[in-house]
Amino acid sequence: MRMSSWLRPGEPVCETCKGSGEKDGRTCVCGGFGSGPVPADAPLAAAGEPCRACGRPPTAADPVVVAGPVIAHRSCGGAR
């Protein structure tokens, strides 16, 4: 399988589909983005930095973190 062209350098890759966005002819559990989950040890984004996947601000329960080029809530995973 080839890597998805939309994955950015350093973006975590989905281990299930290896970045293709498909598994067994269907959309993968990554939602077809091909990106993997935000690492557990990812540092927090700058104070007030919104999630680039959903646009919501960080909260104490769901902080926005930086994982390479991904800036997202942990709950949004590697979503764009």
VENCORDA-V281653 format. One record per pair of residues at least 12 apart in sequence whose C-alpha atoms are under 8 Angstrom apart, sorted by the first residue. I is the first residue (numbers start at 1). J is the second residue. D is the distance in whole Angstrom. If there is no record, write none. Layout:
i=I j=J d=D
i=I j=J d=D
This chain:
i=1 j=18 d=8
i=1 j=20 d=7
i=2 j=19 d=8
i=2 j=20 d=6
i=3 j=18 d=7
i=3 j=19 d=5
i=3 j=20 d=5
i=4 j=19 d=5
i=4 j=20 d=5
i=4 j=21 d=7
i=4 j=33 d=8
i=4 j=34 d=7
i=6 j=33 d=8
i=7 j=19 d=8
i=7 j=33 d=8
i=7 j=34 d=7
i=7 j=35 d=7
i=8 j=69 d=7
i=9 j=68 d=8
i=9 j=69 d=7
i=10 j=68 d=5
i=10 j=69 d=6
i=11 j=35 d=7
i=11 j=36 d=8
i=11 j=67 d=7
i=11 j=68 d=6
i=11 j=69 d=6
i=11 j=70 d=6
i=11 j=78 d=8
i=12 j=35 d=6
i=12 j=36 d=5
i=12 j=37 d=7
i=12 j=38 d=7
i=12 j=67 d=8
i=12 j=68 d=8
i=12 j=78 d=7
i=13 j=34 d=6
i=13 j=35 d=4
i=13 j=36 d=4
i=13 j=37 d=8
i=14 j=30 d=7
i=14 j=34 d=5
i=14 j=35 d=5
i=14 j=36 d=4
i=14 j=37 d=7
i=15 j=36 d=7
i=16 j=28 d=7
i=16 j=29 d=8
i=17 j=34 d=7
i=18 j=34 d=7
i=19 j=33 d=7
i=19 j=34 d=4
i=19 j=35 d=6
i=20 j=32 d=7
i=20 j=33 d=8
i=20 j=34 d=5
i=21 j=33 d=5
i=21 j=34 d=4
i=21 j=35 d=8
i=22 j=34 d=8
i=30 j=79 d=8
i=33 j=79 d=7
i=33 j=80 d=8
i=35 j=78 d=5
i=35 j=79 d=7
i=36 j=77 d=7
i=36 j=78 d=5
i=37 j=74 d=8
i=37 j=77 d=4
i=37 j=78 d=5
i=38 j=65 d=8
i=38 j=67 d=6
i=38 j=70 d=8
i=38 j=72 d=8
i=38 j=74 d=6
i=38 j=77 d=5
i=38 j=78 d=5
i=39 j=67 d=7
i=42 j=65 d=6
i=42 j=66 d=6
i=42 j=67 d=6
i=43 j=65 d=6
i=43 j=66 d=6
i=43 j=67 d=7
i=44 j=63 d=7
i=44 j=64 d=6
i=44 j=65 d=4
i=44 j=66 d=6
i=45 j=64 d=6
i=45 j=65 d=5
i=45 j=66 d=5
i=45 j=71 d=7
i=49 j=64 d=7
i=50 j=64 d=7
i=50 j=72 d=8
i=51 j=64 d=6
i=51 j=71 d=6
i=51 j=72 d=4
i=51 j=73 d=6
i=52 j=70 d=8
i=52 j=71 d=6
i=52 j=72 d=6
i=52 j=80 d=6
i=53 j=71 d=8
i=53 j=72 d=6
i=53 j=73 d=8
i=53 j=76 d=7
i=53 j=79 d=6
i=53 j=80 d=4
i=54 j=72 d=8
i=54 j=76 d=8
i=58 j=73 d=7
i=62 j=74 d=6
i=62 j=75 d=7
